[in-house]
Structures are given as C-alpha cells and as structure tokens.
Amino acid sequence: MDEQLRTEFNEWARGGKGESMERGHGPVGRQAIELMRVPADARVLDVGCGSGWATRLLAEYAVNGRVTGIDISDEMVRLARESSLLFPNVEYQLASAEQLPFADGEFNHAFSMESLYYYANIPAALKEIHRILQAGGIFVTVIDLYRENRASHQWVEQLNVPVQLLSIDEYRSLFADAGFVNVSDLRLFDPRPVPDDYTGSSFKSREDYQEYRRTGSLMLTGER
C-alpha cells in the first residue's frame, strides 16, 4: 500500500477536504452515477471512495443490493463509515486499488470518482477492477486531470503526491489492455455558474477555472 498516498489523504480527511471534494465534484458525479443505471439489486464497488459521498449516492440506487467503498486512507474510511450510518446496504474497507480483497466476479458495477490518476500502477488497478467484475459488468470512472483538460495541469504541481497525466486515448488503451470491451468516453459538465469573485485555491485565476469547466470532466466506461 502506498504510504505517501495514505498519509496525504489522511491529512485531507482531517482537514475536511472530503466535504469540499463532494461540493466540487458532486454535480458531475451525480450525472455519471445516473448514467450508470445501477439496478436495485446491484453489487457495486466504489474504488477510492474518500469520505463516501459517491458510495452513498450509489446506495440510493442499489437499495436491495450492496455497495462497498474502498480507500487507501484509514481516516477517509473512518469518516465514510461515520457518515453512512443510515445506509444499511453500505460498507467500507481499507484497501489498495492495485490489490482488491475481493473474489473474482464479486461485483456487477464498479465506480471511481477522481482517483484513477493517483495510482502508481494504473494497469494493475484496472486489471483488478476487471477481475472483480462479473461478465457483462460495467466500470465507470470520472477524471478531471487529463491531457486534454489544459487548465487542470496546474494541479500536478499543487498536489503533494505524484499523479499521472494521461490523454483520453491513453486511458482508452489502458482499459482495452486490462480486458475491458465496448470502451467509450464522454464529457460531463458542471452546470453551476462560475462566481464573478472566484478566489479558490484549485486554479490560479477565474479564467483558468472557466476553461476547466468548458473542457468538462472525462467519463470513461468499460464492460467486462
């Protein structure tokens, strides 16, 4: 397990960044989860669940199924558990995406929100996600940091952990190499207006933030 990632994400959890990630990524995450068409009896894995906000959204669809969130950060897992007490169909585990503690074909859906580019070994993570899906299962990931989204590149220097900056074609190739078929991509857009007085820390200027919004979030889908 990557100790540097665990340490950094533990700090994020203690600093309340789980909640800020939900505010920032929620509008796009909800669109992606709606497009997944998760059935009521689904078994879903949320890879890199953070504070569990997407896990809980998935659980609202899989009301008669089970949603499992995994994260490398024990503080994020603790926060997710505390925030999900009203969801009997949700559970969380401390685990690495590159070595998932689940049986072959244990899930029929998998989701990953803004976590794939943190993995040191993306091919290994994708092969693991492919392995735990049953035949015909679906994996959906949403990525904001990618080559075609120029404004997001400044995050590479801002983050305290290594990240991978890949193009859409590179991601599609990695999906195919891991065994996924019917790989597709589309862009999702946050409908909220950019504040005139934007002073956030994620972008150097309001113009950069506007460009990021115009480019959109990358949603990739692959079938087992």
SULHU-V621930 format. One record per pair of residues at least 12 apart in sequence whose C-alpha atoms are under 8 Angstrom apart, sorted by sequence separation. I is the first residue (numbers start at 1). GAP is how many residues later the second one is. If there is no record, write none. Layout:
BEGIN
i=[I & I]
gap=[GAP & GAP]
END
This chain:
BEGIN
i=[55 & 80 & 153 & 172 & 194 & 55 & 44 & 55 & 77 & 194 & 77 & 194 & 52 & 77 & 168 & 44 & 147 & 43 & 110 & 146 & 147 & 148 & 38 & 42 & 49 & 50 & 74 & 145 & 146 & 147 & 148 & 40 & 41 & 46 & 48 & 49 & 50 & 69 & 73 & 98 & 146 & 147 & 39 & 40 & 41 & 42 & 43 & 44 & 45 & 46 & 47 & 48 & 49 & 67 & 68 & 69 & 70 & 71 & 72 & 97 & 146 & 38 & 39 & 40 & 41 & 42 & 43 & 44 & 45 & 46 & 47 & 48 & 50 & 66 & 67 & 68 & 69 & 70 & 71 & 72 & 98 & 110 & 190 & 30 & 33 & 38 & 40 & 41 & 42 & 43 & 44 & 45 & 46 & 47 & 48 & 65 & 66 & 67 & 68 & 69 & 70 & 71 & 72 & 98 & 109 & 189 & 29 & 33 & 40 & 41 & 42 & 43 & 45 & 51 & 52 & 64 & 66 & 68 & 70 & 71 & 72 & 107 & 108 & 116 & 189 & 50 & 51 & 63 & 70 & 71 & 98 & 99 & 105 & 106 & 107 & 108 & 117 & 189 & 190 & 30 & 50 & 52 & 53 & 62 & 70 & 98 & 104 & 105 & 106 & 107 & 108 & 110 & 114 & 116 & 189 & 26 & 51 & 52 & 56 & 59 & 97 & 98 & 100 & 104 & 105 & 106 & 108 & 109 & 110 & 111 & 112 & 113 & 114 & 115 & 117 & 187 & 188 & 189 & 51 & 52 & 99 & 100 & 103 & 104 & 105 & 108 & 109 & 110 & 111 & 112 & 113 & 114 & 187 & 188 & 50 & 59 & 98 & 102 & 104 & 105 & 107 & 108 & 109 & 110 & 111 & 112 & 113 & 114 & 187 & 188 & 22 & 52 & 56 & 59 & 97 & 187 & 188 & 18 & 19 & 51 & 52 & 97 & 186 & 187 & 18 & 185 & 186 & 56 & 185 & 186 & 55 & 185 & 184 & 185 & 183 & 184 & 13 & 183 & 184 & 182 & 183 & 182 & 183 & 181 & 182 & 120 & 180 & 181 & 118 & 120 & 180 & 181 & 118 & 119 & 120 & 180 & 118 & 119 & 179 & 117 & 118 & 117 & 155 & 175 & 117 & 126 & 130 & 172 & 48 & 126 & 130 & 154 & 47 & 130 & 123 & 127 & 152 & 122 & 126 & 127 & 151 & 123 & 123 & 151 & 18 & 151 & 54 & 151 & 152 & 14 & 151 & 13 & 45 & 150 & 10 & 13 & 43 & 44 & 47 & 49 & 149 & 9 & 10 & 43 & 44 & 45 & 46 & 47 & 48 & 49 & 10 & 42 & 43 & 44 & 45 & 46 & 47 & 48 & 6 & 7 & 9 & 10 & 13 & 42 & 43 & 44 & 45 & 46 & 47 & 149 & 5 & 6 & 9 & 42 & 44 & 48 & 148 & 149 & 5 & 6 & 47 & 2 & 1 & 38 & 144 & 146 & 144 & 143 & 144 & 142 & 143 & 142 & 143 & 142 & 141 & 142 & 140 & 141 & 140 & 141 & 140 & 139 & 140 & 138 & 139 & 29 & 138 & 139 & 138 & 139 & 137 & 138 & 136 & 137 & 136 & 135 & 134 & 133 & 1 & 130 & 1 & 36 & 32 & 32 & 29 & 8 & 8 & 5 & 32 & 4 & 31 & 28 & 28 & 28 & 27 & 27 & 32 & 28]
gap=[12 & 12 & 12 & 12 & 12 & 13 & 14 & 14 & 15 & 15 & 16 & 16 & 17 & 17 & 17 & 18 & 18 & 19 & 19 & 19 & 19 & 19 & 20 & 20 & 20 & 20 & 20 & 20 & 20 & 20 & 20 & 21 & 21 & 21 & 21 & 21 & 21 & 21 & 21 & 21 & 21 & 21 & 22 & 22 & 22 & 22 & 22 & 22 & 22 & 22 & 22 & 22 & 22 & 22 & 22 & 22 & 22 & 22 & 22 & 22 & 22 & 23 & 23 & 23 & 23 & 23 & 23 & 23 & 23 & 23 & 23 & 23 & 23 & 23 & 23 & 23 & 23 & 23 & 23 & 23 & 23 & 23 & 23 & 24 & 24 & 24 & 24 & 24 & 24 & 24 & 24 & 24 & 24 & 24 & 24 & 24 & 24 & 24 & 24 & 24 & 24 & 24 & 24 & 24 & 24 & 24 & 25 & 25 & 25 & 25 & 25 & 25 & 25 & 25 & 25 & 25 & 25 & 25 & 25 & 25 & 25 & 25 & 25 & 25 & 25 & 26 & 26 & 26 & 26 & 26 & 26 & 26 & 26 & 26 & 26 & 26 & 26 & 26 & 26 & 27 & 27 & 27 & 27 & 27 & 27 & 27 & 27 & 27 & 27 & 27 & 27 & 27 & 27 & 27 & 27 & 28 & 28 & 28 & 28 & 28 & 28 & 28 & 28 & 28 & 28 & 28 & 28 & 28 & 28 & 28 & 28 & 28 & 28 & 28 & 28 & 28 & 28 & 28 & 29 & 29 & 29 & 29 & 29 & 29 & 29 & 29 & 29 & 29 & 29 & 29 & 29 & 29 & 29 & 29 & 30 & 30 & 30 & 30 & 30 & 30 & 30 & 30 & 30 & 30 & 30 & 30 & 30 & 30 & 30 & 30 & 31 & 31 & 31 & 31 & 31 & 31 & 31 & 32 & 32 & 32 & 32 & 32 & 32 & 32 & 33 & 33 & 33 & 34 & 34 & 34 & 35 & 35 & 36 & 36 & 37 & 37 & 38 & 38 & 38 & 39 & 39 & 40 & 40 & 41 & 41 & 42 & 42 & 42 & 43 & 43 & 43 & 43 & 44 & 44 & 44 & 44 & 45 & 45 & 45 & 46 & 46 & 47 & 47 & 47 & 48 & 48 & 48 & 48 & 49 & 49 & 49 & 49 & 50 & 50 & 51 & 51 & 51 & 52 & 52 & 52 & 52 & 54 & 55 & 57 & 58 & 58 & 59 & 60 & 60 & 61 & 61 & 62 & 62 & 62 & 63 & 63 & 63 & 63 & 63 & 63 & 63 & 64 & 64 & 64 & 64 & 64 & 64 & 64 & 64 & 64 & 65 & 65 & 65 & 65 & 65 & 65 & 65 & 65 & 66 & 66 & 66 & 66 & 66 & 66 & 66 & 66 & 66 & 66 & 66 & 66 & 67 & 67 & 67 & 67 & 67 & 67 & 67 & 67 & 68 & 68 & 68 & 70 & 71 & 71 & 72 & 72 & 73 & 74 & 74 & 75 & 75 & 76 & 76 & 77 & 78 & 78 & 79 & 79 & 80 & 80 & 81 & 82 & 82 & 83 & 83 & 84 & 84 & 84 & 85 & 85 & 86 & 86 & 87 & 87 & 88 & 89 & 90 & 91 & 94 & 94 & 95 & 104 & 108 & 110 & 113 & 152 & 153 & 156 & 156 & 157 & 157 & 160 & 161 & 162 & 163 & 164 & 187 & 189]
END
